[in-house]
Amino acid sequence: MNTRWWIRLIPHLWAYWPQLAVLGLSVLVGAALVSLIPWPMKLIVDYVFTGEPLPHFVAWLADLPGAATELGLLAWLAAATLLIFVANRGLQVIRAYIQDGLGNLMTYSLGGEMFDHLQRLSLQFHYRQGGGDLVRRVTTDAQCVKQLAMGVMLPTCTALLTLIFMFAVMWHLNAGLALIALLAAFPIPALIRLLSPRMTERTYAQETLEGRIMTLSAQDLSSLPAIQAFGQEDHEDKRFQSLARKTIRAYLSALVSQLQFRVGVQSSTAIGTALIMALGGLEVLSGSLSVGSLLVFLTYVAALYAPMETLAYVSESFAEASARARRVMEVLDTGREVIDRPGAHELPSGPSGVAGRVQFENVNFAYESDTLVLRDITLDVEPGQTIALV
């Protein structure tokens, strides 16, 4: 499949650009709110507990009603923590509502394009593929566009903005520790390069086997009278169990590659956190860093590594979206096998249409070239007559 598959999905995203713009604005506001979370705790530890005057950029807090006393200022900072939490949570709810609705619109848009294309493909194609697998491609694999937008693009933008906000504050607090914290991100690109292709291929194999299970289920459930008449229940059950075992193995194989990736990413960020705790503790003991600043810095480290891990895990979503998009493009790239000859005449329809005989002379027909379904058929169909071949 073309490695630029996501470019072909862009029209299904661009059709909803106003909603995407609202989501982008919510991402920007959310990143700003997250960056504010640790500051009430820093102000409490470094200024309220010690009785020191507030820094100039938040000196206006002392002018709030009742904030002239340490107890009043503590209450206002506690209320600020609650306010930031409520605002951030409310923004997340609104974003989730828009995100899920928009993702489903994109999915049905791509699914509709596939459905329209499938109706125009030959019976030979449908004979080869199986109905259950095609249903899965339309209803499940079409979600690749939703995964691209909501599982790759939106988390990437959110994580990058959050990283910028967090790193800017961390640099202001302690540039040396900020650089050390950033070192934890260096192994992540190597992990993505090493494990992402493996995740894509294993996910594709899993999706293909799940499509085969749907095909087998659809065929058997629609053919129950024949299966029961010939006593084939045990045979069909063994077929299903065999295919189910293969699907489970494929699922576990894909899961192992994802877990390997997650362990690698989390180990990298855990090492970075340990280094910050050790070096920051040494600076507190030497008096060059306050306890409040260290607490805020550690909070920011956790907040910095969360979007780093998000960026890393985006490769999982990208791998799954790529595997599903591969199955979608296999359908959309299939050309029509039955087409009109060049220069063919349109048959008039309606009251003035042609009402004539249809004649077959020594006709053979096959869904596949090596297996004839009809052999040497000759018949005449008179106007208004209906004939069924069973």
Contacts in CASP RR format, 6 or more apart in sequence:
PFRMAT RR
TARGET T0000
AUTHOR 0000-0000-0000
METHOD contacts of the structure
MODEL  1
MNTRWWIRLIPHLWAYWPQLAVLGLSVLVGAALVSLIPWPMKLIVDYVFT
GEPLPHFVAWLADLPGAATELGLLAWLAAATLLIFVANRGLQVIRAYIQD
GLGNLMTYSLGGEMFDHLQRLSLQFHYRQGGGDLVRRVTTDAQCVKQLAM
GVMLPTCTALLTLIFMFAVMWHLNAGLALIALLAAFPIPALIRLLSPRMT
ERTYAQETLEGRIMTLSAQDLSSLPAIQAFGQEDHEDKRFQSLARKTIRA
YLSALVSQLQFRVGVQSSTAIGTALIMALGGLEVLSGSLSVGSLLVFLTY
VAALYAPMETLAYVSESFAEASARARRVMEVLDTGREVIDRPGAHELPSG
PSGVAGRVQFENVNFAYESDTLVLRDITLDVEPGQTIALV
1 322 0 8 1.000
1 325 0 8 1.000
1 326 0 8 1.000
1 329 0 8 1.000
1 330 0 8 1.000
2 8 0 8 1.000
2 329 0 8 1.000
5 322 0 8 1.000
5 325 0 8 1.000
5 326 0 8 1.000
5 329 0 8 1.000
6 148 0 8 1.000
6 321 0 8 1.000
6 325 0 8 1.000
8 329 0 8 1.000
9 110 0 8 1.000
9 144 0 8 1.000
9 145 0 8 1.000
9 148 0 8 1.000
9 325 0 8 1.000
12 106 0 8 1.000
12 109 0 8 1.000
12 110 0 8 1.000
12 113 0 8 1.000
12 145 0 8 1.000
13 20 0 8 1.000
13 106 0 8 1.000
13 145 0 8 1.000
13 148 0 8 1.000
13 149 0 8 1.000
13 153 0 8 1.000
15 109 0 8 1.000
16 102 0 8 1.000
16 105 0 8 1.000
16 106 0 8 1.000
19 98 0 8 1.000
19 102 0 8 1.000
20 102 0 8 1.000
20 149 0 8 1.000
22 98 0 8 1.000
23 95 0 8 1.000
23 98 0 8 1.000
23 99 0 8 1.000
23 102 0 8 1.000
23 154 0 8 1.000
24 154 0 8 1.000
24 157 0 8 1.000
26 91 0 8 1.000
26 94 0 8 1.000
26 95 0 8 1.000
26 98 0 8 1.000
27 95 0 8 1.000
27 154 0 8 1.000
27 157 0 8 1.000
27 158 0 8 1.000
27 161 0 8 1.000
28 161 0 8 1.000
29 91 0 8 1.000
30 88 0 8 1.000
30 91 0 8 1.000
30 158 0 8 1.000
31 158 0 8 1.000
31 161 0 8 1.000
31 162 0 8 1.000
31 164 0 8 1.000
31 165 0 8 1.000
32 165 0 8 1.000
33 84 0 8 1.000
33 87 0 8 1.000
33 88 0 8 1.000
33 91 0 8 1.000
34 88 0 8 1.000
34 162 0 8 1.000
34 165 0 8 1.000
34 166 0 8 1.000
34 303 0 8 1.000
35 162 0 8 1.000
35 165 0 8 1.000
35 166 0 8 1.000
35 169 0 8 1.000
35 303 0 8 1.000
36 84 0 8 1.000
37 81 0 8 1.000
37 84 0 8 1.000
37 85 0 8 1.000
37 88 0 8 1.000
37 299 0 8 1.000
37 303 0 8 1.000
38 295 0 8 1.000
38 296 0 8 1.000
38 299 0 8 1.000
38 300 0 8 1.000
38 303 0 8 1.000
39 296 0 8 1.000
40 77 0 8 1.000
40 78 0 8 1.000
40 80 0 8 1.000
40 81 0 8 1.000
40 84 0 8 1.000
41 81 0 8 1.000
41 292 0 8 1.000
41 295 0 8 1.000
41 296 0 8 1.000
41 299 0 8 1.000
42 292 0 8 1.000
42 293 0 8 1.000
42 295 0 8 1.000
42 296 0 8 1.000
43 54 0 8 1.000
43 58 0 8 1.000
43 61 0 8 1.000
43 77 0 8 1.000
44 74 0 8 1.000
44 77 0 8 1.000
45 290 0 8 1.000
45 291 0 8 1.000
45 292 0 8 1.000
45 295 0 8 1.000
46 52 0 8 1.000
46 290 0 8 1.000
46 291 0 8 1.000
46 292 0 8 1.000
46 293 0 8 1.000
47 53 0 8 1.000
47 54 0 8 1.000
47 55 0 8 1.000
48 70 0 8 1.000
48 73 0 8 1.000
48 74 0 8 1.000
48 77 0 8 1.000
51 70 0 8 1.000
53 59 0 8 1.000
53 62 0 8 1.000
54 61 0 8 1.000
54 62 0 8 1.000
61 67 0 8 1.000
61 73 0 8 1.000
61 76 0 8 1.000
61 77 0 8 1.000
62 68 0 8 1.000
62 73 0 8 1.000
64 76 0 8 1.000
66 72 0 8 1.000
66 76 0 8 1.000
67 73 0 8 1.000
67 76 0 8 1.000
99 150 0 8 1.000
99 154 0 8 1.000
100 150 0 8 1.000
102 149 0 8 1.000
102 150 0 8 1.000
103 145 0 8 1.000
103 146 0 8 1.000
103 149 0 8 1.000
103 150 0 8 1.000
104 146 0 8 1.000
106 145 0 8 1.000
106 146 0 8 1.000
106 149 0 8 1.000
107 142 0 8 1.000
107 143 0 8 1.000
107 145 0 8 1.000
107 146 0 8 1.000
108 142 0 8 1.000
109 145 0 8 1.000
110 142 0 8 1.000
110 144 0 8 1.000
110 145 0 8 1.000
110 328 0 8 1.000
111 138 0 8 1.000
111 139 0 8 1.000
111 142 0 8 1.000
112 138 0 8 1.000
112 142 0 8 1.000
113 332 0 8 1.000
114 137 0 8 1.000
114 138 0 8 1.000
114 142 0 8 1.000
114 328 0 8 1.000
114 331 0 8 1.000
114 332 0 8 1.000
115 138 0 8 1.000
117 331 0 8 1.000
117 332 0 8 1.000
117 334 0 8 1.000
118 126 0 8 1.000
118 134 0 8 1.000
118 138 0 8 1.000
118 331 0 8 1.000
120 336 0 8 1.000
121 334 0 8 1.000
121 335 0 8 1.000
121 336 0 8 1.000
121 337 0 8 1.000
122 336 0 8 1.000
122 337 0 8 1.000
122 338 0 8 1.000
123 367 0 8 1.000
124 337 0 8 1.000
124 367 0 8 1.000
124 368 0 8 1.000
125 334 0 8 1.000
125 337 0 8 1.000
126 134 0 8 1.000
127 367 0 8 1.000
127 368 0 8 1.000
128 367 0 8 1.000
128 368 0 8 1.000
129 215 0 8 1.000
130 215 0 8 1.000
130 218 0 8 1.000
130 219 0 8 1.000
131 214 0 8 1.000
131 215 0 8 1.000
131 218 0 8 1.000
131 219 0 8 1.000
132 211 0 8 1.000
132 214 0 8 1.000
132 215 0 8 1.000
132 217 0 8 1.000
132 218 0 8 1.000
132 219 0 8 1.000
133 211 0 8 1.000
133 212 0 8 1.000
133 214 0 8 1.000
133 215 0 8 1.000
134 331 0 8 1.000
135 214 0 8 1.000
135 218 0 8 1.000
136 207 0 8 1.000
136 210 0 8 1.000
136 211 0 8 1.000
136 214 0 8 1.000
137 211 0 8 1.000
137 327 0 8 1.000
137 328 0 8 1.000
137 331 0 8 1.000
140 207 0 8 1.000
140 324 0 8 1.000
141 207 0 8 1.000
141 324 0 8 1.000
141 325 0 8 1.000
141 327 0 8 1.000
141 328 0 8 1.000
142 324 0 8 1.000
142 328 0 8 1.000
143 324 0 8 1.000
144 320 0 8 1.000
144 321 0 8 1.000
144 322 0 8 1.000
144 324 0 8 1.000
144 325 0 8 1.000
144 328 0 8 1.000
145 325 0 8 1.000
147 317 0 8 1.000
147 320 0 8 1.000
147 321 0 8 1.000
147 324 0 8 1.000
148 318 0 8 1.000
148 321 0 8 1.000
148 325 0 8 1.000
151 314 0 8 1.000
151 317 0 8 1.000
151 321 0 8 1.000
152 314 0 8 1.000
152 317 0 8 1.000
152 318 0 8 1.000
152 321 0 8 1.000
155 310 0 8 1.000
155 311 0 8 1.000
155 313 0 8 1.000
155 314 0 8 1.000
155 317 0 8 1.000
156 311 0 8 1.000
156 314 0 8 1.000
158 307 0 8 1.000
158 310 0 8 1.000
159 307 0 8 1.000
159 308 0 8 1.000
159 310 0 8 1.000
159 311 0 8 1.000
159 314 0 8 1.000
160 307 0 8 1.000
160 311 0 8 1.000
162 303 0 8 1.000
162 306 0 8 1.000
162 307 0 8 1.000
163 304 0 8 1.000
163 307 0 8 1.000
163 308 0 8 1.000
163 311 0 8 1.000
166 300 0 8 1.000
166 303 0 8 1.000
166 304 0 8 1.000
166 307 0 8 1.000
167 178 0 8 1.000
167 182 0 8 1.000
167 304 0 8 1.000
169 300 0 8 1.000
170 177 0 8 1.000
170 178 0 8 1.000
170 181 0 8 1.000
170 297 0 8 1.000
170 300 0 8 1.000
170 301 0 8 1.000
170 304 0 8 1.000
171 178 0 8 1.000
173 293 0 8 1.000
173 296 0 8 1.000
173 297 0 8 1.000
173 300 0 8 1.000
174 280 0 8 1.000
174 283 0 8 1.000
174 289 0 8 1.000
174 293 0 8 1.000
174 297 0 8 1.000
177 276 0 8 1.000
177 279 0 8 1.000
177 280 0 8 1.000
177 283 0 8 1.000
177 297 0 8 1.000
180 272 0 8 1.000
180 275 0 8 1.000
180 276 0 8 1.000
180 279 0 8 1.000
181 272 0 8 1.000
181 276 0 8 1.000
181 301 0 8 1.000
181 304 0 8 1.000
181 305 0 8 1.000
182 304 0 8 1.000
183 272 0 8 1.000
183 275 0 8 1.000
184 268 0 8 1.000
184 269 0 8 1.000
184 271 0 8 1.000
184 272 0 8 1.000
184 273 0 8 1.000
184 305 0 8 1.000
184 308 0 8 1.000
185 268 0 8 1.000
185 308 0 8 1.000
186 268 0 8 1.000
187 264 0 8 1.000
187 268 0 8 1.000
188 265 0 8 1.000
188 268 0 8 1.000
188 308 0 8 1.000
188 311 0 8 1.000
188 312 0 8 1.000
191 261 0 8 1.000
191 264 0 8 1.000
191 265 0 8 1.000
191 268 0 8 1.000
191 312 0 8 1.000
192 261 0 8 1.000
192 312 0 8 1.000
192 315 0 8 1.000
195 257 0 8 1.000
195 260 0 8 1.000
195 261 0 8 1.000
195 315 0 8 1.000
196 261 0 8 1.000
196 315 0 8 1.000
196 318 0 8 1.000
196 319 0 8 1.000
198 257 0 8 1.000
199 254 0 8 1.000
199 257 0 8 1.000
199 258 0 8 1.000
199 261 0 8 1.000
199 315 0 8 1.000
199 316 0 8 1.000
199 319 0 8 1.000
199 320 0 8 1.000
200 319 0 8 1.000
200 320 0 8 1.000
200 322 0 8 1.000
200 323 0 8 1.000
201 323 0 8 1.000
202 250 0 8 1.000
202 253 0 8 1.000
202 254 0 8 1.000
202 257 0 8 1.000
203 254 0 8 1.000
203 319 0 8 1.000
203 320 0 8 1.000
203 322 0 8 1.000
203 323 0 8 1.000
203 324 0 8 1.000
204 323 0 8 1.000
204 326 0 8 1.000
204 327 0 8 1.000
205 250 0 8 1.000
205 253 0 8 1.000
205 254 0 8 1.000
206 247 0 8 1.000
206 250 0 8 1.000
206 251 0 8 1.000
206 253 0 8 1.000
206 254 0 8 1.000
206 323 0 8 1.000
207 323 0 8 1.000
207 324 0 8 1.000
207 327 0 8 1.000
208 327 0 8 1.000
209 243 0 8 1.000
209 246 0 8 1.000
209 247 0 8 1.000
209 250 0 8 1.000
210 247 0 8 1.000
212 243 0 8 1.000
212 247 0 8 1.000
213 240 0 8 1.000
213 243 0 8 1.000
213 244 0 8 1.000
213 247 0 8 1.000
216 239 0 8 1.000
216 240 0 8 1.000
216 243 0 8 1.000
217 240 0 8 1.000
220 227 0 8 1.000
220 236 0 8 1.000
220 240 0 8 1.000
226 232 0 8 1.000
227 233 0 8 1.000
227 236 0 8 1.000
258 316 0 8 1.000
261 312 0 8 1.000
261 313 0 8 1.000
261 315 0 8 1.000
261 316 0 8 1.000
262 313 0 8 1.000
265 308 0 8 1.000
265 309 0 8 1.000
265 312 0 8 1.000
265 313 0 8 1.000
266 309 0 8 1.000
269 305 0 8 1.000
269 308 0 8 1.000
269 309 0 8 1.000
272 301 0 8 1.000
272 305 0 8 1.000
273 298 0 8 1.000
273 301 0 8 1.000
273 302 0 8 1.000
273 305 0 8 1.000
276 297 0 8 1.000
276 298 0 8 1.000
276 301 0 8 1.000
277 298 0 8 1.000
280 289 0 8 1.000
280 294 0 8 1.000
280 297 0 8 1.000
281 289 0 8 1.000
281 294 0 8 1.000
283 289 0 8 1.000
283 294 0 8 1.000
284 290 0 8 1.000
284 291 0 8 1.000
284 294 0 8 1.000
289 297 0 8 1.000
347 353 0 8 1.000
347 354 0 8 1.000
348 354 0 8 1.000
355 383 0 8 1.000
355 384 0 8 1.000
356 383 0 8 1.000
357 380 0 8 1.000
357 381 0 8 1.000
357 382 0 8 1.000
357 383 0 8 1.000
358 380 0 8 1.000
358 381 0 8 1.000
359 379 0 8 1.000
359 380 0 8 1.000
359 381 0 8 1.000
360 377 0 8 1.000
360 378 0 8 1.000
360 379 0 8 1.000
360 380 0 8 1.000
361 378 0 8 1.000
362 376 0 8 1.000
362 377 0 8 1.000
362 378 0 8 1.000
363 374 0 8 1.000
363 376 0 8 1.000
363 377 0 8 1.000
363 378 0 8 1.000
364 372 0 8 1.000
364 374 0 8 1.000
364 375 0 8 1.000
364 376 0 8 1.000
364 377 0 8 1.000
365 372 0 8 1.000
365 373 0 8 1.000
365 374 0 8 1.000
365 377 0 8 1.000
366 372 0 8 1.000
366 373 0 8 1.000
366 374 0 8 1.000
367 373 0 8 1.000
374 389 0 8 1.000
377 389 0 8 1.000
379 387 0 8 1.000
381 387 0 8 1.000
END
